[in-house]
C-alpha cells in the first residue's frame, strides 16, 4: 500500500513537472517582440499594428509587444541582446549588424520600402552640379546610416571626399529634426535624408531637389527598409515568422490598392504613437517618392554593402553577405497567394 502511494506521489510530481515545463514553454512562445520606427518608411508596421492585421494572422494566443526606435543602430543592439525578435530597419544598419555578429545574429526575411531618399539643397547655396558640393556643409541623419552611406558614395563617384578623409566636403551627421531646423536657419547647405524629411525640407524649408536617390539605381528601385528576424527566433518559430510575413504581404497589397485611405490611417497612427502631425501635402509628397513592397531588392542590398566598404565602415576586407538573406518563408507565402516569387540573388 505504501509502495503504491509512493509511486502515486511520484506520478503526480512528474505530471506537475511536465505540465509546468509545457506551460513555461507556451508562455515563452506567446509573445512576439517587434521593433520599428514611427515613420512612413515603416508603413506596413505602422498600419498593420494599428488595424489589427498582424494580430489576426497570429491568432489570439500570440501577443505582440512593440517598441519604438529612432535609429537603426539601437534597434540592431536590441536584436543582439535578444530583446527584439522581428525588426524593421534600414539596409546599412542591417549590414553593419550582420558583419559585427559574424553573420549569426539575424536574417533578412523581407523587404518593406523601396526609394524615399532625397538630396535637398538650399536654392541660394549655388549647388547645381556635383562639383559645387566642395566646401559645402551637407547633413546626413547619422554617421554610417543608409543615407550617409549613399551620400559618401555619391561624393566618391564624383571625385570628391569628405573633410575627415582629406577632402573638401563637410558632412554633418545630425538628427532629422535638427537637419530641418538648421536648413531653415541657413546653417547647412543641403541634406541627404529619407522621407518624409525630404519633402519637409522642400515644403517647410523651401529647398529644392538636387537629386532623388532612385535616379542612381537600376529601374529606380533600391531597398530602404527591411524586415530582419533574430536567428534563434527564426529557427525556433518559423511558423510565427511565416504568419507575420503573410500579414506583411497582405498589408503591402492593401496600401498599394487603397493609397488614399492608407495614407490617412498611417498619418493618424504616426501622430498617435509619436505626437508628430504630418500635413497632408507632406504625406502625399513623401509617398509619391517611395514604393511599398515586400521585395528586399537583394542586388541593391549588396550594393549598399559595397558602398559602406568603400566608405571605410566595414573594415579592410569586403564581407561575405551570402548568408544574410533568407526568403524561403516569404516565397512560401507568395506561392500560397499565387504571387510571383522574390529573387534571392
N, C-alpha and C positions, 0 to 999 in steps of 0.2 A: 504493500500500500504506500509506504514511504517512498519507495523507488518510483512508483507511478506519479506521486505528487512531485517528486524531484524533476522527473522528465517533463511533467506538465508545466512546471515553472520555467524550465529551460526553453520549452517550445514557445511559451508566452513571451519570454525575453527576446527570443530570436525573432518573433513576429514584430515586436515593437522596434527592434533594431532595424530590420529590413524596411519597415514602414517609415521610420524616421529618415533613413537614407533616401528612400524614394521621394518623400515629401521635400527633403532638403534639395534634392536634385531638381525636382519640379519647380521649387521656389527660385532656384538659381537660373532656371531656363525661362522664367515667366516675365522677365524684363529685358527689353532691348534698349540700350543706351545710345542715343543719337545726338551727334553734334552738327550744327550748321550755322550759317550766318543769317541775320535778318536782312536779306538783300535779294534783289530781283534775279541775280545770277545764281541763286539757290531757290529758284521759283517753285520747283516741284516739292521741296521740303516745306516751304512756307505754306503753299496751298494745301498739300495733302495732309499735313498735320492739323491744319485749321478745319478742313471739311470732313475729316474722319476717314479718308480713303485708306490710309495706311492701317488704321485700326481695324477697318472692316476686312481687309485682306489677311491680317494676322489673327483675327478672332478674339473673342472676349477674354480668353485665358492669358493673353500676352499683353503686358503693359508697356507703354512707350515712355521712356524718361528722356526728355530733351534738355540739352544745354546749348545756350547761345554763345558764340565766339565772335571775336572781331578780327582775328588774324590767323593765317594759315599755320604758322609755326606752333601756336598754342594748341590748336586742335590736333596737330600731329603728336605733340607731347602727351596729350590726353589719350590718344590711341596707344602710344608707347607704354603708358602706365596702366593700361587696361581699364581706364575709366570710361572709354567710349568704344562701342562696338562697330557702329556704322557712322561714317563722317562724309560730309560734303565739303570739298576743299579744292583749291586751285592746283594746277599741274606742277608748278615749281616747288611749293612746299611738299607735295607728294613725292616728287623725285628726290628732293633732299632727304626726306624722312626715310624713303626706301633705301637710299645709299647708306645713310647713317646706321640703319639697323642691319646692314649686311643682307638686305633682301628678306628679312624674317618677320617684320612687324605686321605687314598688311598686304592686301592685293587690291588693285583697281578692278572693280567689277562692272562699272557702267559709266557712261558719260552723263552730263546734265545740261550743259550750255555750250554753244559754240559762238565765238565772236564776243562783241560787247566790250571792246577796249579801244580807246581813242587817245590820240596825241593832240592836245588842245594848246594853242598859244594865244598870247595877247595880240590883238591886231596892231598895236603900236610897238611890238617887240622887234620888228624888222626881219622876222623869220619867214622866209618864203621857200627856201630850199635847205638841204641838209647842211651845207657849208655854213649857213647862217647860225647854226647852233653853237659855234665856237664862242667862248666867253659868256654864254648864257647860263641862267640858273633854271634848271629843269628838275621838276619834282617827280618822284615815284612814290607809291603807297608804303613801301617797306623795302629795306635792303634785301635783295635776293628773292623778292616775291615775283609773281608771274610778269607783271607789267615792268618791273625794274629790270628783269632779265631781257625782255623784249626791247626795251629802250637801249640797253647796253649793246645788244646785238645790232640794232639799227645804227648806232654810232660806229661800231666796228666795221660794218659793211660800207659805211660812208667815209671811212678813213679817218675817223675821229676817236678820241679816247676821253674817258672821264678824268677829272683833275687828279684823283688819287692814284691813277695809273700813268701819270706823266703827261696827261692830255690837257685840253683846254675847256672841256665842258664840265660845269658844276652840277653834279647830280645830288639832289637833296631828298633823302628818304623821309617822308612825312606822313602823318595820319591824313586820311582823305578829307575830314572836316578842316584841318589846318591848311591843306592844299587850297581848298576853295577860299578860305579866309585870306591867305597870303596872295593868292591870284587876284582877288578883288582889290587888295591894297597895293597891287603892282610891285610886290616884293619878290615875286618869281616871274619868269618869262613864259613858262609853259609847264605842262604836266602830262605824263602818260598814265592814264587812270582807267579803271573799269567803270561800267555803268552801275548806277545812274550818275556817277560823279562826272563823267564826260559831258553828258547832257546838261548837268547843273552848271558846269563851267561855261558852257555855251550860253545858257539862258540867264543864269544869275550873274555870271562873271563877265558876260559879253565877249566871250572868247570865240575863236574860230578853229575849225578842224584843220589841223596841219596834215594829219592822215588818220584814216580808220585802219586799225591793225589788220583787218581782214584783207586789205588790198595787198598785203605782203605774203599771203598764203594762197596755195593752190586751191582753186574753186572758192576762195574766200572763207574757208572753213578751218577752224582750229579749236582745240579744246580750251575752255575757260574754267570749267568746273567739272569735277569728277566725283564719283562715289568710291570710297575705299572702305574695306572691311578688315578688321583685325584678323590675322591669320588663324589664331586659335578659335575665335568665334566662328569663322567660316568653316573650319574643319569640323567643329562640333555641331553646328546648327545650319547646315546648307539649306534645310527646308525653310527656315525662317528668312534667310537671306533671299531665297528664291521668291518667297511671298512678298517681301519688301520690293524686290525688283519688278514683280508683277504689278504692284501698285504704282511704282515709279513710271513704268511704261504707260500704264493707263492714264496717269495724270499728265504725262507729256503729251499724249494724244489729245486729251481734253483741252489743254491750254491752247494747242495749235488749232483745234476745231472751234473754240469759243474764246478768241483772243480778248474781246472787249470785256466779257464777264470775268475772265481770268484775271485781267489786269486790275479790275475793280476790287476783286477779292484779295489779291496779293497786296495791293496798296493799303487796303483796310487792315490786313493782318500785320503788315510791317509796322504800321502805326501802333497797333495793339501790343506788339511784343517789344518794340524799340522806342516808341514815343515819337518817331520821326514821321511827319506827314509830308508825303511827296505830292506836289501838284500834278494834275492830270497831264499837263504838257510835258513834264519831266518823265513820267511813267511811259507815255506814248513814245516819246523820243528815244528813251532808253531801250524799250522793247523792239523798236524798229531796227536797232543796231545789233541785235543778237538772235540766235536760233535756239529754241527749246528742243533738246534732243537727248536720246539715251545712247547715242553713238559716241564713244570716247575719242574718236578720230585718232587712232593709235599713232599714225605717222607724225602727227603734229606733237604728240607727247614725246616721241623720240627726238624730234627737232628741238623741243624745249630743253631736253637734257643736253643736247649738243651746245645750245646757246649758254646754258649755265656753266658748262665745262669751259667754253671759250671765255666766259667772264671770270673764270677762276674760282668758282664756287664748289666744284666737285673734285678738287684735288688734282694730282698730276696725271691721272690716268682716266680715260673715259670709262665710266662704269657700265657694267652689263645690266641692262634692264629687261632681259628676256623673260625673267620670272615674275615681273611686276604686275602683269595683266592676266586676269583670269575671267574670261567672258563666257564660260561654259553655262553657268546658270542663267545669264541674260539671254543667251541664244536658245536655251530650253524654253524660256518664257516666250520669246519671239516665235519660235517654231509652233508652240501650242496656240498662239494667237494668229498663226498663218501670216506672219510678217517677215520681211526679208531679214536674214541673219546679219550680224555685225562682224566685219572682218577684224581678226585679231592681229593682223600684220600692219 
